């Protein structure tokens, strides 16, 4: 079975989760699913993975993939999935993850053989991006310790991954082409992927109330929202007031702009108030479980089929990812054929 490679950082996804904003819009329709998304069932027979993993999971040309690296990859996978590996799929998922780590190691070793260089500045930049996902140095250090990782190990793994990615870019990238016919065929054969429901482009100002807020807290928040609404009715600039007063951190920085939000994606009371407005209109103060909103309707859009030209860039990127993935898998198989790979679990 050929190894499927996701061209991404698979071992250092130290990403902190965050709660949804009250009116957060989902991914727009017309965006194909990411390449490599698993949709099929696990193979009928998979070699069981021992309950206690060995210290060395695999060796690639004599270089070990140790248990720590594997366990960090598992944690990364679980963080991306938003939950633990299901016990009934543990064997299959762990085997696939070993395949990915072996493939990554093969690509990294080949990149060294071909003298593919990654400037230290790029690696330091990626490390800085990872650190930037944490509120402070202490939280970053704690996350590393939880994953039994040191800053030096993190840097080494990032270097390995970036080398592998640069190798793929140089060896596979030039061979991948996406034609207008590819795009047109995909669009024609997948009409369901390009349907968009009725949507409203809105902005809002939110004055939050704590969960289980008492009447005094609600009264105070409502009064604050009423004060802001009064300023808007006197000609105040919505975006400026949103930046100043809104407690929805996700939209306040954009002047409260939520973009186009389809029906069914926000709490019912917010949706009902928003879709009742005409372009340019303001709502009154609307109470939801999150607090008190002032909503502005910017534009309304009926349900539609997204035009080809509008989604062409996303389709091109999706097809390119698929073709790159397929060619990378084949390339890894050629590397594996001339390598010594030992799976030790």
PAVODREN-150643 format. One line per 2 residues: for each residue z, y, x of C-alpha. Coordinates in steps of 0.5 Angstrom, whole numbers, plus 500, padded with zeros to 3 digits. Each point is the difference from the previous one (the first is absolute). Layout:
Z Y X  ...
end
This chain:
500 500 500  498 507 503
505 505 501  500 506 496
502 506 504  503 507 497
498 505 504  507 504 500
506 500 503  503 493 498
507 500 504  503 507 500
500 503 492  506 503 501
499 504 493  505 503 496
499 498 492  501 506 496
501 501 492  494 502 496
499 507 498  501 501 492
493 501 499  497 497 506
493 498 499  497 493 502
494 499 504  494 503 497
495 495 497  494 498 503
504 498 507  499 493 502
505 496 502  502 500 507
496 495 504  504 493 502
504 501 493  502 493 498
498 498 494  499 492 500
505 495 500  503 497 506
497 493 503  502 494 497
503 497 506  504 504 506
504 498 505  507 501 499
503 506 504  507 497 503
506 504 497  503 502 507
494 503 503  499 498 508
501 506 505  493 499 502
495 500 494  494 500 504
496 500 506  494 504 501
497 498 507  507 499 503
503 507 497  505 498 495
501 503 493  507 500 499
505 499 494  502 508 500
492 502 500  499 495 494
506 502 496  498 508 501
493 498 497  504 497 494
504 506 499  494 504 500
496 496 495  506 500 496
501 507 500  493 501 498
500 495 494  507 504 498
504 493 500  501 494 504
495 494 501  500 495 494
504 494 502  494 496 497
495 503 504  504 501 506
496 494 504  493 503 498
502 507 502  504 499 506
494 496 503  495 505 498
505 505 504  500 496 506
492 500 499  500 507 500
505 501 506  495 495 504
494 504 498  503 506 502
503 497 507  493 498 501
497 506 499  505 504 504
498 495 506  493 501 499
501 508 500  504 499 507
494 496 503  495 505 498
504 505 502  501 504 494
505 505 501  504 504 495
503 507 503  507 500 500
500 507 496  497 496 494
505 495 500  506 505 501
496 503 494  501 494 496
507 499 502  501 507 498
497 499 493  505 494 499
506 504 502  498 505 495
500 496 494  508 500 501
505 506 499  503 500 507
500 496 506  506 496 498
497 497 494  494 499 505
504 496 505  504 496 494
493 498 497  498 497 507
507 497 501  499 497 493
494 497 502  502 498 507
496 504 504  500 505 505
496 507 501  497 496 506
498 494 496  497 505 494
496 503 505  497 494 503
499 497 493  496 506 498
496 500 507  498 493 498
498 502 493  496 506 502
497 496 506  497 495 495
498 505 495  496 504 506
497 493 502  498 499 492
497 507 500  496 499 506
498 493 499  499 500 493
499 507 497  493 501 503
498 494 496  502 502 493
495 503 496  501 502 493
493 502 496  499 504 494
498 493 496  507 497 502
503 506 497  496 499 494
501 493 499  507 500 500
500 506 495  496 496 495
503 493 501  507 503 499
500 505 494  507 499 498
503 503 507  497 506 498
503 502 493  505 506 500
504 501 493  501 506 497
504 505 505  503 507 501
500 504 506  507 503 499
505 504 504  508 500 499
506 503 502  506 495 499
507 502 500  504 494 501
506 497 497  504 494 503
500 493 497  505 500 494
501 508 500  505 502 496
498 506 495  503 505 504
495 498 506  494 500 495
502 507 497  500 503 507
493 496 502  497 502 493
502 508 501  497 500 507
494 497 497  500 505 495
500 506 505  494 497 504
496 500 493  502 507 499
497 502 506  494 496 499
499 503 493  501 507 504
494 498 504  503 497 506
496 496 505  501 492 498
499 498 507  504 505 503
506 498 495  499 493 501
501 500 507  506 504 499
503 497 495  498 493 498
504 494 503  494 495 500
499 500 507  494 496 500
496 505 496  504 507 501
497 501 507  493 500 496
502 505 495  502 494 495
493 498 500  500 492 498
493 499 500  496 496 495
505 495 496  498 495 496
503 498 493  505 495 501
503 502 507  505 505 498
506 500 496  498 500 492
504 507 499  496 503 506
493 497 498  501 502 493
501 507 502  495 501 505
494 497 496  502 505 494
498 506 504  493 503 501
498 502 507  504 506 503
506 499 495  507 499 501
505 496 497  507 502 498
506 497 503  499 492 500
506 495 501  499 494 503
504 494 504  499 504 506
502 507 498  496 506 497
493 501 501  495 506 499
493 497 499  494 504 501
493 497 498  495 501 505
494 496 498  499 494 495
495 494 502  498 495 494
499 493 502  494 499 504
496 495 505  501 503 507
493 502 503  497 497 506
500 506 504  507 501 499
503 494 502  494 498 505
505 502 506  505 495 498
495 495 499  497 501 507
507 499 503  502 494 496
494 496 502  500 503 507
507 497 500  498 493 497
494 500 505  505 501 506
505 495 498  495 495 499
497 501 507  507 501 503
502 493 497  493 497 503
502 504 507  507 497 500
497 493 499  496 501 506
506 502 504  504 495 498
495 494 502  500 502 507
508 501 500  506 496 500
504 501 494  506 496 498
504 501 494  507 497 501
503 500 493
end
